[in-house]
Amino acid sequence: MQAGHPDGDTLERFFSGELTDEEDRVLERHVFTCPSCEGRLIELLPASRGNAGGHRTVIRRIVAEQPAARRRSDLEAERAAAAALWKELQGQERRQDRVRNDRACQTWGLFELLLEESRQTLPQEPRQAENLIRLALEVAEHLDAGFYGSGTVEAARVKAWTHLGNTLRVLADFRQAEQAFQTAESHLSRSWLDPVDEAMILEFRGAMRRAQGRHREALELVDEAIALYREVNEPHHHGRALMVKGLTLQYHGEPEAAAECFRTSLFLLDGTREPRLLVAGQCNLVGCLHDSGRPAEAALLIPEAKALIAQVGRRSDLLRLSWVEAKISVALGQWAAAERTFQSIREGFVADGLAFDASLVSLDLAALYTRQGKAAEARRLAAEMLPVFRSRDVPREALAALIVFQQAAEMEQLTLGLVEEVAAYLERARTDSSLRFREGVT
């Protein structure tokens, strides 16, 4: 096959099945990213060729999409029926069996709805999101390939397994998440080879590597995803992948580079598709600017971030933004305001049962007291912390670190260095409960 755009002879050989598998894949990828060549391919596809070359993935895509366009009213009907069907399914205990045995449930419309419900649910209720995506996967496994096209069905399975892997990543089940991504890749090889699907696997796998602390691998995977999103002109997905890259750089201790990722992502994200990503991006940008030693610049962005949270955010978003705001107040010398905000945030996290976050805010407050020489206040704070966290599901090593902190406060030997050491350990122990206290600090 010649480099660049395929000539007419190459396209004819594609239809006749004379190209090698590697040549097929190169042509398929090119057609996905070149509208003019896709148009040429469609022009060369008379109705009679649909069956003759139906085993080719690009033809499956084209043939599947053309009837789909003609069946647009059917798809809208499926979506309307899916909404009513989902209301019915929500009240049933054996939903998997119903989907498995009832053809009325085996529709693209229901699959699409469940995928979106799972995606929306994931940030707050990951277990519920897992149940939803497994139900979507059941639907995908029973879609009629004769009706939808085998490429369409395989693409649905790619999406379902990819989102299941991401959900398991959020639940910190990395072994099963990796297996889900591998299964998604196997379906990808039998689907349309859509670059967006391939990029999403890379993006979500990169997010998992970040959660595993394998930051360099994460960056390599996300950069591959970004390149694919650029190739097919998907700015929203590009912006979302930049969010993953920014978080990875932030966790890797590169706040300035992370800030640039978040800043760029805000220009690319489509707020109508995933509005809470805008909230996360703005809040992360504020945090990275603070961590980069630019607190005044970070403070200027707080009003815009609060306005976004008021529109589409949640109480937890405001708590976390206020946490950063308090740190900025410390950096700007506004210690009284920082103290009040830290106390309020701490109470909010305790009320929500977020022990790690509450302990980290408490340590920020203790650091402020230590800076001001307020030993009595630090001692009282330490005494209040342990009874609360002993009643929560906090790992033994985390409690051991807090006991070291409390004992130092009681003996009026608390130093800023010790507070930072305990805070650094707790931040790491959040994702690795087996980490021992003194091993958790570099």
Secondary structure as UniProt FT lines:
FT   HELIX           8..16
FT   HELIX           21..33
FT   HELIX           35..43
FT   TURN            47..48
FT   HELIX           49..52
FT   TURN            53..55
FT   HELIX           57..70
FT   HELIX           72..90
FT   HELIX           95..101
FT   HELIX           103..105
FT   HELIX           108..121
FT   TURN            122..124
FT   HELIX           126..141
FT   HELIX           145..148
FT   HELIX           150..170
FT   TURN            171..172
FT   HELIX           174..188
FT   TURN            189..192
FT   HELIX           195..211
FT   TURN            212..213
FT   HELIX           215..231
FT   TURN            232..233
FT   HELIX           235..251
FT   TURN            252..253
FT   HELIX           255..268
FT   TURN            271..273
FT   HELIX           275..291
FT   TURN            292..293
FT   HELIX           295..312
FT   HELIX           315..331
FT   TURN            332..333
FT   HELIX           335..351
FT   TURN            352..353
FT   HELIX           355..372
FT   HELIX           375..390
FT   HELIX           396..410
FT   TURN            411..412
FT   HELIX           416..429
FT   TURN            430..431
FT   TURN            433..434
FT   HELIX           438..440
//
